[in-house]
Each structure stands twice: as C-alpha cells, then as structure tokens.
C-alpha cells in the first residue's frame, strides 16, 4: 500500500509505484482527499480528487486505487491490512508511530526519482487550482 496526492501523474510517481510493486504482489494506492491536501500542503491540488483517483486507477502498475478517508487517515490501513506500507522519500509520515500502531506491517521508505525534476510541487509551480 502507498499513499499520495498524485496531482498530475509523472515519472516520479511511476517510479514510486514500480518500487512499491517490488514489495508485494498487489498494489493498493490511496489518493489524498482535496481537503487533506489543503491541510497537509497548505494549498489546494491542481486536479480534483476524482480526477487524481481516475488517473491512478488507469495506471497499469496499480491494482486498486481508493480515496483516503476523511478524519482518520489510518482507517484505510486498518481496513485493508497491508503487509507492507511504502512511503515516498519526502512523505512526512512518522514511521515510529506507524510501527507502534501497526507492529506487524513492514514499512519501507522508497527512493526518489530525479526529485529536482519530477516533483508535483515543481511541475505545478504555476498551478491554477480547480477551485481557486
């Protein structure tokens, strides 16, 4: 299982999915809600959550894609009970807290792919948000 905003799929996201697939045989990707992106990143995403979800669902590397849960962001982990959680190199997740709550789930930090080029915040720098 992996998580993200995926505000315009790019080669960095595809690398993230490829790396995550190496840690299991079924990849579930959780796409952040618009409200969660605003809360975490301080700005609205360029694309609506439904558009971002559709793009991830259409990616052949992904077996299943779902929207995150409002409020309790750990609910999807409890629901799907993944064997492995893959985190992006720049995700601000507290790994020690995840280990404490889910001691039987392996947590892996994945490597960046050309982070000075393929990062949504850079690619969307001149962003016009969907509800600006």
PyMOL commands that set and color helices and strands:
alter all, ss='L'
color gray80, all
select helices_A, chain A and resi 11-21+34-41+49-57+75-80+95-101+120-123
alter helices_A, ss='H'
color red, helices_A
select strands_A, chain A and resi 2-4+28-31+64-67+84-87+106-109
alter strands_A, ss='S'
color yellow, strands_A
deselect
rebuild
show_as cartoon
